[in-house]
Amino acid sequence: MRVTDPDMAWRVFTTLEQLRAVLYCQEFLQGPGYDLRLLVIADTMFCVKRIGRGDWRTNVSRGGKAEPHEPTFEQMQIAFKAARALGAWIAGVDLLTDPQGRDVVLEVNAVPGWKATAKALDIDIARVVLEKLFWDPAF
């Protein structure tokens, strides 16, 4: 939820506090209308560009569109480092390119959804996960 009005923020946060909800606050970064989902599975990576539909959120579940994307070397480094910093062998790392051209980590999902990524890339990601778990001796 994006809250821009101080009075509304007070009401929202007070309500969430009364519900004993977990609050996450982050600075709003104006993006280019898309973000990247880099799905790290051990030493493998899959990447899609998630394009918003007139909204600052790019979630496919909210009407965004996922399409294949070839990440830069730097973007791959960021994703692998973010996953490893959390000790996660599987992670969805969401990156946004800010107006200055810097790639910024929005979040790292330890239990990432991958349906949109699998569909956009036409890859059976569940199979990749199972193969890593059961047949990869390096894993």
C-alpha positions as CSV (number, residue, x, y, z in Angstrom):
1,M,0.0,0.0,0.0
2,R,1.4,3.4,-0.9
3,V,0.5,6.1,1.6
4,T,1.3,9.7,0.7
5,D,-0.8,11.7,3.1
6,P,0.5,12.1,6.7
7,D,-3.0,11.9,8.2
8,M,-3.9,8.8,6.2
9,A,-0.5,7.3,7.2
10,W,-1.3,7.9,10.9
11,R,-4.8,6.2,10.5
12,V,-3.4,3.2,8.6
13,F,-0.4,2.6,10.9
14,T,-2.6,3.0,14.0
15,T,-5.1,0.5,12.7
16,L,-2.3,-2.0,11.8
17,E,-0.7,-1.5,15.1
18,Q,-3.9,-2.3,16.9
19,L,-4.2,-5.5,14.8
20,R,-0.6,-6.3,15.8
21,A,0.3,-6.5,12.1
22,V,3.9,-6.5,10.9
23,L,4.7,-3.2,9.3
24,Y,7.3,-2.8,6.5
25,C,8.1,0.7,5.5
26,Q,10.2,1.5,2.5
27,E,10.9,4.6,0.4
28,F,8.8,4.9,-2.7
29,L,11.0,4.7,-5.8
30,Q,9.6,5.9,-9.1
31,G,10.3,3.1,-11.6
32,P,10.2,2.9,-15.3
33,G,6.8,1.0,-15.3
34,Y,8.4,-2.4,-14.8
35,D,10.6,-4.3,-12.5
36,L,12.6,-7.5,-12.8
37,R,12.0,-10.8,-11.0
38,L,15.2,-12.8,-10.9
39,L,14.4,-16.3,-9.6
40,V,17.5,-17.9,-8.1
41,I,17.4,-21.7,-7.7
42,A,20.8,-22.8,-6.3
43,D,23.3,-21.8,-9.2
44,T,20.5,-21.3,-11.8
45,M,18.6,-18.1,-12.6
46,F,15.5,-17.3,-14.5
47,C,14.5,-13.7,-15.2
48,V,11.4,-11.9,-16.3
49,K,10.4,-8.3,-16.7
50,R,7.1,-7.6,-15.0
51,I,5.3,-4.7,-16.7
52,G,2.7,-2.8,-14.9
53,R,-0.7,-1.8,-16.3
54,G,-0.9,1.9,-15.4
55,D,-0.2,1.2,-11.8
56,W,3.1,1.5,-9.8
57,R,2.7,-2.2,-8.8
58,T,3.8,-4.7,-11.4
59,N,2.4,-7.8,-9.9
60,V,1.1,-10.2,-12.5
61,S,-1.7,-11.1,-10.1
62,R,-2.8,-7.4,-10.4
63,G,-2.8,-7.4,-14.2
64,G,0.9,-6.9,-14.9
65,K,2.5,-8.9,-17.7
66,A,5.6,-11.0,-17.4
67,E,7.9,-11.4,-20.4
68,P,11.4,-13.0,-20.8
69,H,14.3,-10.7,-19.9
70,E,18.0,-11.2,-20.2
71,P,19.6,-9.8,-17.0
72,T,22.9,-8.0,-17.1
73,F,25.9,-9.5,-15.4
74,E,25.5,-6.9,-12.6
75,Q,21.8,-7.8,-12.1
76,M,22.7,-11.5,-11.8
77,Q,25.4,-10.7,-9.3
78,I,23.0,-8.7,-7.2
79,A,20.4,-11.5,-7.2
80,F,22.9,-14.2,-6.3
81,K,24.4,-12.1,-3.5
82,A,21.0,-11.2,-2.1
83,A,19.9,-14.9,-2.0
84,R,23.2,-16.0,-0.5
85,A,23.2,-13.2,2.1
86,L,19.9,-14.6,3.4
87,G,21.1,-18.2,3.2
88,A,18.4,-19.0,0.7
89,W,19.0,-21.6,-2.0
90,I,15.7,-20.5,-3.7
91,A,14.7,-16.8,-3.8
92,G,12.8,-14.4,-5.9
93,V,14.8,-11.2,-6.1
94,D,12.9,-8.2,-7.3
95,L,14.9,-5.3,-8.8
96,L,13.9,-1.9,-9.9
97,T,15.9,0.4,-12.0
98,D,15.6,3.9,-10.5
99,P,15.6,7.2,-12.4
100,Q,19.4,7.4,-12.0
101,G,19.8,4.0,-13.7
102,R,20.8,2.1,-10.6
103,D,19.4,-1.4,-9.9
104,V,17.8,-1.4,-6.5
105,V,16.6,-4.5,-4.6
106,L,13.0,-4.1,-3.7
107,E,12.6,-7.3,-1.9
108,V,13.9,-10.9,-1.6
109,N,11.2,-13.5,-1.4
110,A,12.2,-16.7,0.3
111,V,9.0,-18.4,-0.8
112,P,8.7,-17.0,-4.3
113,G,5.8,-17.6,-6.6
114,W,7.0,-18.8,-10.0
115,K,3.9,-19.4,-12.1
116,A,4.2,-16.2,-14.1
117,T,8.0,-16.8,-14.6
118,A,7.4,-20.4,-15.7
119,K,4.7,-19.3,-18.2
120,A,6.6,-16.4,-19.6
121,L,9.7,-18.5,-20.1
122,D,7.9,-21.7,-21.0
123,I,9.9,-23.6,-18.4
124,D,8.7,-26.2,-15.9
125,I,10.3,-24.5,-12.8
126,A,8.8,-27.0,-10.4
127,R,10.8,-29.7,-12.3
128,V,13.9,-27.6,-12.0
129,V,13.4,-27.3,-8.2
130,L,12.9,-31.1,-7.9
131,E,15.9,-31.9,-10.0
132,K,18.1,-29.7,-7.8
133,L,16.8,-31.3,-4.7
134,F,17.0,-34.9,-5.8
135,W,19.5,-35.3,-8.6
136,D,22.1,-32.5,-8.4
137,P,25.2,-33.9,-6.5
138,A,26.6,-30.4,-6.0
139,F,23.4,-29.4,-4.2
